[in-house]
Amino acid sequence: MQSLKDALALLEQVEKILTNYNPKGDEDRNLLNLLISKNMKIEAEAYAKYLRS
């Protein structure tokens, strides 16, 4: 089972990728939309677990 430290490290990698990323076209826009949607789900899960702890 991966730890929250592992999850944080992955999110830091995503942050670095996004910082250096220049979207080009509809495909990139669609991928960014999926990333935003996934991020909202992750945030909701994290907040729920945080509030329950």
C-alpha positions in Angstrom: 0.0 0.0 0.0 1.4 3.4 -0.9 1.6 6.1 1.7 0.4 9.7 1.7 4.0 10.7 1.3 4.1 8.8 -2.0 0.9 10.6 -3.1 2.4 13.9 -2.2 5.5 13.2 -4.2 3.3 12.3 -7.2 1.4 15.5 -6.9 4.6 17.4 -6.8 5.6 15.8 -10.0 2.3 16.8 -11.6 2.9 20.3 -10.4 6.3 20.5 -12.1 4.8 19.1 -15.3 2.1 21.7 -15.4 4.4 24.5 -14.6 6.5 23.7 -17.7 3.5 22.8 -19.9 2.2 24.9 -22.8 -1.1 23.5 -24.1 -1.6 23.4 -27.8 -5.0 22.6 -29.3 -8.2 20.8 -28.4 -6.6 17.6 -27.3 -4.5 19.4 -24.7 -7.6 21.3 -23.6 -9.5 18.0 -23.1 -6.6 16.5 -21.2 -6.5 19.6 -18.9 -10.2 19.3 -18.4 -9.7 15.6 -17.3 -6.9 16.6 -15.0 -9.0 19.3 -13.4 -11.9 16.9 -12.9 -9.6 14.3 -11.4 -8.0 16.9 -9.1 -11.4 17.9 -7.8 -12.3 14.3 -7.0 -8.9 13.9 -5.2 -9.5 17.1 -3.2 -13.0 16.1 -2.2 -11.7 12.7 -0.9 -8.8 14.3 0.9 -11.1 16.8 2.6 -13.5 14.1 3.6 -10.8 12.0 5.2 -9.3 15.1 6.9 -12.6 16.0 8.4 -13.2 12.4 9.6 -9.8 12.2 11.3 
